[in-house]
Amino acid sequence: MRLLLVEDQEELAEWLAKALRQGGHAVDVMGRGDHADHALLTQPYDLLILDLSLPGIDGLEVLRRLRARGSGLPVLILTALGSTEDRVRGLNLGADDYLVKPFELSELEARIKALLRRGVGRVPTVRVGRLEIDTSSRLVSLDGQPVALTPRELAVLEALVARLGRPVARELLFEKVFDMDAEARPEAIESYVSRLRKKLDGSGAQISTLRGLGYLLSETP
């Protein structure tokens, strides 16, 4: 999944982005509210992690503008402002969750998983042929045995599972897997799809290439 992290404390932002990327997410990092507002207008994201005290425009204004545009993007506020009044303001403006600093990384990860499941309307477990994808734990198994996937291979599979039976354009798949700072081109997706195909061989799940449309995950006929 592709996340936007808006945090002006550089060290914290770098640490969080590294942890989330190790978990298989593509993460864009912004340190200013106005930059984040522009990114939300032009880039597709699955989740926004938002600090409130930001230069440019503050986090609540970023949130207000996002909801005014009719966006249902899941938003997790991550801030040192932990009073009841602050929480109420954030939630009333449309935040989906609110976590106060300092926090445990494990709790943040659990909240992110819950919001991502809710945001895309996922069922807990998806089965394609003999392949089983647990969208909560992000574990993939074949006949009950775990399938070893790299974080980006897993990200590709998750993006295809989210649109099971429908084609996913290469460019959209790229945006789900790579963040803005990645030194890669959309063509790089082809290598990850190729590796994934080999690992899914014989599973009853296949990834087809549809010319002009992208990639399609479906069961083997």
URQUI-V59206 format. One record per residue. N is the residue number from 0. RES is the residue in one letter. SS is DSSP state (2 for helix, 1 for strand, 0 for the rest). Layout:
# URQUI-V59206
n: [N | N]
res: [RES | RES]
ss: [SS | SS]
This chain:
# URQUI-V59206
n: [0 | 1 | 2 | 3 | 4 | 5 | 6 | 7 | 8 | 9 | 10 | 11 | 12 | 13 | 14 | 15 | 16 | 17 | 18 | 19 | 20 | 21 | 22 | 23 | 24 | 25 | 26 | 27 | 28 | 29 | 30 | 31 | 32 | 33 | 34 | 35 | 36 | 37 | 38 | 39 | 40 | 41 | 42 | 43 | 44 | 45 | 46 | 47 | 48 | 49 | 50 | 51 | 52 | 53 | 54 | 55 | 56 | 57 | 58 | 59 | 60 | 61 | 62 | 63 | 64 | 65 | 66 | 67 | 68 | 69 | 70 | 71 | 72 | 73 | 74 | 75 | 76 | 77 | 78 | 79 | 80 | 81 | 82 | 83 | 84 | 85 | 86 | 87 | 88 | 89 | 90 | 91 | 92 | 93 | 94 | 95 | 96 | 97 | 98 | 99 | 100 | 101 | 102 | 103 | 104 | 105 | 106 | 107 | 108 | 109 | 110 | 111 | 112 | 113 | 114 | 115 | 116 | 117 | 118 | 119 | 120 | 121 | 122 | 123 | 124 | 125 | 126 | 127 | 128 | 129 | 130 | 131 | 132 | 133 | 134 | 135 | 136 | 137 | 138 | 139 | 140 | 141 | 142 | 143 | 144 | 145 | 146 | 147 | 148 | 149 | 150 | 151 | 152 | 153 | 154 | 155 | 156 | 157 | 158 | 159 | 160 | 161 | 162 | 163 | 164 | 165 | 166 | 167 | 168 | 169 | 170 | 171 | 172 | 173 | 174 | 175 | 176 | 177 | 178 | 179 | 180 | 181 | 182 | 183 | 184 | 185 | 186 | 187 | 188 | 189 | 190 | 191 | 192 | 193 | 194 | 195 | 196 | 197 | 198 | 199 | 200 | 201 | 202 | 203 | 204 | 205 | 206 | 207 | 208 | 209 | 210 | 211 | 212 | 213 | 214 | 215 | 216 | 217 | 218 | 219 | 220]
res: [M | R | L | L | L | V | E | D | Q | E | E | L | A | E | W | L | A | K | A | L | R | Q | G | G | H | A | V | D | V | M | G | R | G | D | H | A | D | H | A | L | L | T | Q | P | Y | D | L | L | I | L | D | L | S | L | P | G | I | D | G | L | E | V | L | R | R | L | R | A | R | G | S | G | L | P | V | L | I | L | T | A | L | G | S | T | E | D | R | V | R | G | L | N | L | G | A | D | D | Y | L | V | K | P | F | E | L | S | E | L | E | A | R | I | K | A | L | L | R | R | G | V | G | R | V | P | T | V | R | V | G | R | L | E | I | D | T | S | S | R | L | V | S | L | D | G | Q | P | V | A | L | T | P | R | E | L | A | V | L | E | A | L | V | A | R | L | G | R | P | V | A | R | E | L | L | F | E | K | V | F | D | M | D | A | E | A | R | P | E | A | I | E | S | Y | V | S | R | L | R | K | K | L | D | G | S | G | A | Q | I | S | T | L | R | G | L | G | Y | L | L | S | E | T | P]
ss: [0 | 1 | 1 | 1 | 1 | 1 | 0 | 0 | 0 | 2 | 2 | 2 | 2 | 2 | 2 | 2 | 2 | 2 | 2 | 2 | 2 | 2 | 0 | 0 | 0 | 1 | 1 | 1 | 1 | 1 | 0 | 1 | 2 | 2 | 2 | 2 | 2 | 2 | 2 | 2 | 2 | 2 | 0 | 0 | 0 | 0 | 1 | 1 | 1 | 1 | 0 | 0 | 0 | 0 | 1 | 0 | 0 | 0 | 2 | 2 | 2 | 2 | 2 | 2 | 2 | 2 | 2 | 2 | 0 | 0 | 0 | 0 | 0 | 1 | 1 | 1 | 1 | 1 | 1 | 0 | 0 | 0 | 0 | 2 | 2 | 2 | 2 | 2 | 2 | 2 | 2 | 2 | 0 | 0 | 0 | 0 | 1 | 1 | 1 | 1 | 0 | 0 | 0 | 0 | 2 | 2 | 2 | 2 | 2 | 2 | 2 | 2 | 2 | 2 | 2 | 2 | 2 | 2 | 2 | 2 | 0 | 0 | 0 | 0 | 1 | 1 | 1 | 1 | 0 | 0 | 1 | 1 | 1 | 1 | 0 | 0 | 0 | 0 | 1 | 1 | 1 | 1 | 0 | 0 | 1 | 1 | 0 | 0 | 0 | 0 | 2 | 2 | 2 | 2 | 2 | 2 | 2 | 2 | 2 | 2 | 2 | 2 | 0 | 0 | 0 | 0 | 0 | 1 | 0 | 2 | 2 | 2 | 2 | 2 | 2 | 2 | 2 | 0 | 0 | 0 | 0 | 0 | 0 | 0 | 0 | 0 | 0 | 2 | 2 | 2 | 2 | 2 | 2 | 2 | 2 | 2 | 2 | 2 | 2 | 2 | 0 | 0 | 0 | 0 | 1 | 1 | 1 | 1 | 1 | 1 | 0 | 0 | 0 | 1 | 1 | 1 | 1 | 1 | 1 | 0 | 0]
